[in-house]
Amino acid sequence: MKYVLGVLVDNHPGVLSKVSGLFSRRGFNIDSLAVGVTENPEISRITIVVDGDEYIVDQLTKQLNKLINVIKVSVIGEDSISRELALIKVKATPVTRNQIVDIVNIFRAKVVDVNRNSIIVEITGDSKKIAALEEMLDDFGILEMVRTGNISIDRGMKMVKYIRQNKEEEMYYGKNVL
């Protein structure tokens, strides 16, 4: 089963290397990895998709929490929003260009570049939507494709959050934080 981990870390050089090294040392493969700064520029959020069972995810969570630059590790629940971004360069001729654009529009994707021999398509959505568009465009000849990793966020007020109050650092998860 696939699990999504939300990991808050200090925004410092080398932190990603330490986190990914932990997976490597233990022989676990990372299916998807995305990193970005949060609303606080001192903190980054790493979203990791890993394949395994509850025991493996529990062990990884415990090991991640031992790393000095890790602030908070949470398993993102099933009631969440997940997205990826893909750029797909497709072979296009004057004859096939309109067919490709029609398919792109059906998927609510957009054409971001057109030239004489190719079209570049941008699509945002879950991995199934991106895979479906990829399958449809494969008939025309995919020249190149780039995908971001999965990013996920829990719905509602459940969140991975880091807040500083009264000079004491407190972390909240699953609480209403205002």
BALOBA-1460 file (C-alpha; in Angstrom, 3 decimals):
// residues 178
<rec num="1" residu="m" x="0.000" y="0.000" z="0.000"/>
<rec num="2" residu="k" x="1.180" y="3.531" z="-0.727"/>
<rec num="3" residu="y" x="1.591" y="5.940" z="2.173"/>
<rec num="4" residu="v" x="2.170" y="9.687" z="1.996"/>
<rec num="5" residu="l" x="4.377" y="11.257" z="4.660"/>
<rec num="6" residu="g" x="4.395" y="14.982" z="5.388"/>
<rec num="7" residu="v" x="7.735" y="15.916" z="6.951"/>
<rec num="8" residu="l" x="8.452" y="19.392" z="8.312"/>
<rec num="9" residu="v" x="12.190" y="20.130" z="8.425"/>
<rec num="10" residu="d" x="14.530" y="23.025" z="9.037"/>
<rec num="11" residu="n" x="15.149" y="24.883" z="5.772"/>
<rec num="12" residu="h" x="18.920" y="24.314" z="5.721"/>
<rec num="13" residu="p" x="21.368" y="22.831" z="3.191"/>
<rec num="14" residu="g" x="21.876" y="19.076" z="3.506"/>
<rec num="15" residu="v" x="18.602" y="18.246" z="5.264"/>
<rec num="16" residu="l" x="17.067" y="16.552" z="2.215"/>
<rec num="17" residu="s" x="20.211" y="14.459" z="1.838"/>
<rec num="18" residu="k" x="19.893" y="13.253" z="5.443"/>
<rec num="19" residu="v" x="16.222" y="12.374" z="5.009"/>
<rec num="20" residu="s" x="16.682" y="10.525" z="1.712"/>
<rec num="21" residu="g" x="19.810" y="8.828" z="3.083"/>
<rec num="22" residu="l" x="17.741" y="7.338" z="5.890"/>
<rec num="23" residu="f" x="15.524" y="5.596" z="3.316"/>
<rec num="24" residu="s" x="18.532" y="4.428" z="1.325"/>
<rec num="25" residu="r" x="20.354" y="2.987" z="4.350"/>
<rec num="26" residu="r" x="17.289" y="0.972" z="5.289"/>
<rec num="27" residu="g" x="16.650" y="-0.278" z="1.751"/>
<rec num="28" residu="f" x="13.357" y="1.523" z="1.187"/>
<rec num="29" residu="n" x="12.481" y="3.019" z="-2.166"/>
<rec num="30" residu="i" x="10.924" y="6.465" z="-2.371"/>
<rec num="31" residu="d" x="8.139" y="6.421" z="-4.978"/>
<rec num="32" residu="s" x="7.758" y="10.194" z="-5.018"/>
<rec num="33" residu="l" x="9.541" y="13.105" z="-3.379"/>
<rec num="34" residu="a" x="8.622" y="16.793" z="-3.404"/>
<rec num="35" residu="v" x="10.165" y="19.570" z="-1.332"/>
<rec num="36" residu="g" x="9.227" y="23.200" z="-0.892"/>
<rec num="37" residu="v" x="9.361" y="26.005" z="1.600"/>
<rec num="38" residu="t" x="6.261" y="26.487" z="3.787"/>
<rec num="39" residu="e" x="4.511" y="29.671" z="4.861"/>
<rec num="40" residu="n" x="7.436" y="30.033" z="7.290"/>
<rec num="41" residu="p" x="10.686" y="30.556" z="5.299"/>
<rec num="42" residu="e" x="12.671" y="28.781" z="8.032"/>
<rec num="43" residu="i" x="10.752" y="25.530" z="7.484"/>
<rec num="44" residu="s" x="10.465" y="23.266" z="4.433"/>
<rec num="45" residu="r" x="7.929" y="20.519" z="3.856"/>
<rec num="46" residu="i" x="8.955" y="17.250" z="2.277"/>
<rec num="47" residu="t" x="6.188" y="15.080" z="0.848"/>
<rec num="48" residu="i" x="7.301" y="11.469" z="0.479"/>
<rec num="49" residu="v" x="5.306" y="8.626" z="-1.077"/>
<rec num="50" residu="v" x="6.498" y="5.201" z="0.020"/>
<rec num="51" residu="d" x="5.207" y="1.688" z="-0.633"/>
<rec num="52" residu="g" x="4.871" y="-0.558" z="2.409"/>
<rec num="53" residu="d" x="2.732" y="-1.681" z="5.288"/>
<rec num="54" residu="e" x="1.839" y="0.029" z="8.565"/>
<rec num="55" residu="y" x="4.856" y="-1.482" z="10.348"/>
<rec num="56" residu="i" x="7.298" y="-0.099" z="7.763"/>
<rec num="57" residu="v" x="5.692" y="3.358" z="7.837"/>
<rec num="58" residu="d" x="5.749" y="3.343" z="11.646"/>
<rec num="59" residu="q" x="9.460" y="2.446" z="11.642"/>
<rec num="60" residu="l" x="10.262" y="5.114" z="9.044"/>
<rec num="61" residu="t" x="8.334" y="7.709" z="11.042"/>
<rec num="62" residu="k" x="10.265" y="6.836" z="14.218"/>
<rec num="63" residu="q" x="13.598" y="6.974" z="12.384"/>
<rec num="64" residu="l" x="12.758" y="10.303" z="10.713"/>
<rec num="65" residu="n" x="11.792" y="11.800" z="14.075"/>
<rec num="66" residu="k" x="15.287" y="10.962" z="15.370"/>
<rec num="67" residu="l" x="16.943" y="13.222" z="12.779"/>
<rec num="68" residu="i" x="17.933" y="16.522" z="14.347"/>
<rec num="69" residu="n" x="16.560" y="18.776" z="11.561"/>
<rec num="70" residu="v" x="13.166" y="17.039" z="11.446"/>
<rec num="71" residu="i" x="10.446" y="19.025" z="13.218"/>
<rec num="72" residu="k" x="7.354" y="16.896" z="12.578"/>
<rec num="73" residu="v" x="6.443" y="13.723" z="10.670"/>
<rec num="74" residu="s" x="2.831" y="12.868" z="9.857"/>
<rec num="75" residu="v" x="1.085" y="10.320" z="7.708"/>
<rec num="76" residu="i" x="-1.262" y="12.153" z="5.352"/>
<rec num="77" residu="g" x="-4.676" y="10.487" z="5.541"/>
<rec num="78" residu="e" x="-6.900" y="9.176" z="2.799"/>
<rec num="79" residu="d" x="-9.116" y="12.246" z="3.155"/>
<rec num="80" residu="s" x="-6.595" y="14.533" z="1.491"/>
<rec num="81" residu="i" x="-5.958" y="16.423" z="-1.713"/>
<rec num="82" residu="s" x="-3.028" y="15.172" z="-3.830"/>
<rec num="83" residu="r" x="-1.665" y="16.706" z="-7.005"/>
<rec num="84" residu="e" x="1.198" y="16.339" z="-9.447"/>
<rec num="85" residu="l" x="2.321" y="18.493" z="-12.342"/>
<rec num="86" residu="a" x="3.532" y="17.090" z="-15.654"/>
<rec num="87" residu="l" x="4.957" y="18.657" z="-18.798"/>
<rec num="88" residu="i" x="4.618" y="16.443" z="-21.869"/>
<rec num="89" residu="k" x="6.290" y="17.173" z="-25.205"/>
<rec num="90" residu="v" x="4.342" y="15.504" z="-28.015"/>
<rec num="91" residu="k" x="5.261" y="15.089" z="-31.661"/>
<rec num="92" residu="a" x="2.840" y="17.198" z="-33.703"/>
<rec num="93" residu="t" x="2.242" y="17.758" z="-37.386"/>
<rec num="94" residu="p" x="-0.225" y="20.165" z="-39.008"/>
<rec num="95" residu="v" x="-2.555" y="17.173" z="-39.421"/>
<rec num="96" residu="t" x="-2.407" y="15.959" z="-35.786"/>
<rec num="97" residu="r" x="-2.125" y="19.305" z="-33.976"/>
<rec num="98" residu="n" x="-5.893" y="19.883" z="-33.655"/>
<rec num="99" residu="q" x="-6.485" y="16.321" z="-32.437"/>
<rec num="100" residu="i" x="-3.867" y="16.790" z="-29.722"/>
<rec num="101" residu="v" x="-5.373" y="20.114" z="-28.628"/>
<rec num="102" residu="d" x="-8.835" y="18.511" z="-28.435"/>
<rec num="103" residu="i" x="-7.516" y="15.747" z="-26.162"/>
<rec num="104" residu="v" x="-5.658" y="18.293" z="-24.017"/>
<rec num="105" residu="n" x="-8.870" y="20.303" z="-23.566"/>
<rec num="106" residu="i" x="-10.843" y="17.214" z="-22.508"/>
<rec num="107" residu="f" x="-8.343" y="16.673" z="-19.685"/>
<rec num="108" residu="r" x="-8.471" y="20.368" z="-18.682"/>
<rec num="109" residu="a" x="-4.764" y="20.576" z="-19.392"/>
<rec num="110" residu="k" x="-3.227" y="23.397" z="-21.386"/>
<rec num="111" residu="v" x="-0.847" y="23.852" z="-24.251"/>
<rec num="112" residu="v" x="2.135" y="25.919" z="-23.084"/>
<rec num="113" residu="d" x="4.322" y="25.794" z="-26.205"/>
<rec num="114" residu="v" x="3.773" y="25.082" z="-29.885"/>
<rec num="115" residu="n" x="6.311" y="24.826" z="-32.650"/>
<rec num="116" residu="r" x="6.496" y="23.273" z="-36.076"/>
<rec num="117" residu="n" x="7.194" y="19.718" z="-34.877"/>
<rec num="118" residu="s" x="5.937" y="19.510" z="-31.295"/>
<rec num="119" residu="i" x="3.513" y="20.701" z="-28.636"/>
<rec num="120" residu="i" x="4.252" y="20.959" z="-24.916"/>
<rec num="121" residu="v" x="1.299" y="20.227" z="-22.633"/>
<rec num="122" residu="e" x="0.974" y="21.114" z="-18.951"/>
<rec num="123" residu="i" x="-1.353" y="19.057" z="-16.763"/>
<rec num="124" residu="t" x="-2.087" y="19.183" z="-13.051"/>
<rec num="125" residu="g" x="-4.001" y="16.462" z="-11.246"/>
<rec num="126" residu="d" x="-3.754" y="13.145" z="-9.515"/>
<rec num="127" residu="s" x="-1.457" y="10.455" z="-10.876"/>
<rec num="128" residu="k" x="-4.341" y="8.581" z="-12.563"/>
<rec num="129" residu="k" x="-5.373" y="11.653" z="-14.556"/>
<rec num="130" residu="i" x="-1.795" y="12.266" z="-15.695"/>
<rec num="131" residu="a" x="-1.363" y="8.598" z="-16.648"/>
<rec num="132" residu="a" x="-4.600" y="8.693" z="-18.660"/>
<rec num="133" residu="l" x="-3.473" y="11.754" z="-20.636"/>
<rec num="134" residu="e" x="-0.076" y="10.172" z="-21.171"/>
<rec num="135" residu="e" x="-1.763" y="7.075" z="-22.602"/>
<rec num="136" residu="m" x="-3.883" y="9.167" z="-24.988"/>
<rec num="137" residu="l" x="-0.907" y="11.224" z="-26.189"/>
<rec num="138" residu="d" x="1.310" y="8.175" z="-26.588"/>
<rec num="139" residu="d" x="-0.395" y="7.431" z="-29.927"/>
<rec num="140" residu="f" x="1.033" y="10.693" z="-31.327"/>
<rec num="141" residu="g" x="4.543" y="10.058" z="-29.996"/>
<rec num="142" residu="i" x="5.701" y="11.415" z="-26.659"/>
<rec num="143" residu="l" x="9.122" y="12.958" z="-27.171"/>
<rec num="144" residu="e" x="9.793" y="13.881" z="-23.558"/>
<rec num="145" residu="m" x="7.948" y="13.961" z="-20.253"/>
<rec num="146" residu="v" x="8.728" y="15.477" z="-16.851"/>
<rec num="147" residu="r" x="6.662" y="14.975" z="-13.676"/>
<rec num="148" residu="t" x="6.869" y="16.534" z="-10.266"/>
<rec num="149" residu="g" x="6.456" y="14.456" z="-7.172"/>
<rec num="150" residu="n" x="3.166" y="14.125" z="-5.368"/>
<rec num="151" residu="i" x="2.185" y="16.929" z="-3.011"/>
<rec num="152" residu="s" x="-0.632" y="16.313" z="-0.543"/>
<rec num="153" residu="i" x="-2.537" y="18.182" z="2.116"/>
<rec num="154" residu="d" x="-5.232" y="16.951" z="4.507"/>
<rec num="155" residu="r" x="-8.745" y="18.317" z="4.111"/>
<rec num="156" residu="g" x="-10.424" y="20.420" z="6.772"/>
<rec num="157" residu="m" x="-8.645" y="21.500" z="9.928"/>
<rec num="158" residu="k" x="-6.352" y="18.491" z="10.186"/>
<rec num="159" residu="m" x="-2.852" y="19.791" z="9.448"/>
<rec num="160" residu="v" x="0.869" y="19.475" z="9.905"/>
<rec num="161" residu="k" x="1.713" y="22.772" z="11.561"/>
<rec num="162" residu="y" x="4.580" y="24.365" z="13.424"/>
<rec num="163" residu="i" x="3.883" y="27.382" z="15.615"/>
<rec num="164" residu="r" x="6.029" y="29.357" z="18.050"/>
<rec num="165" residu="q" x="4.154" y="30.677" z="21.095"/>
<rec num="166" residu="n" x="5.580" y="32.513" z="24.107"/>
<rec num="167" residu="k" x="9.146" y="31.599" z="23.140"/>
<rec num="168" residu="e" x="8.208" y="27.929" z="23.424"/>
<rec num="169" residu="e" x="8.077" y="25.875" z="20.269"/>
<rec num="170" residu="e" x="4.940" y="23.804" z="19.903"/>
<rec num="171" residu="m" x="3.803" y="21.540" z="17.115"/>
<rec num="172" residu="y" x="0.163" y="20.901" z="16.370"/>
<rec num="173" residu="y" x="-1.308" y="18.123" z="14.289"/>
<rec num="174" residu="g" x="-5.021" y="17.574" z="13.910"/>
<rec num="175" residu="k" x="-5.948" y="20.553" z="16.089"/>
<rec num="176" residu="n" x="-7.668" y="23.805" z="15.240"/>
<rec num="177" residu="v" x="-4.794" y="26.262" z="15.004"/>
<rec num="178" residu="l" x="-5.654" y="29.928" z="14.602"/>
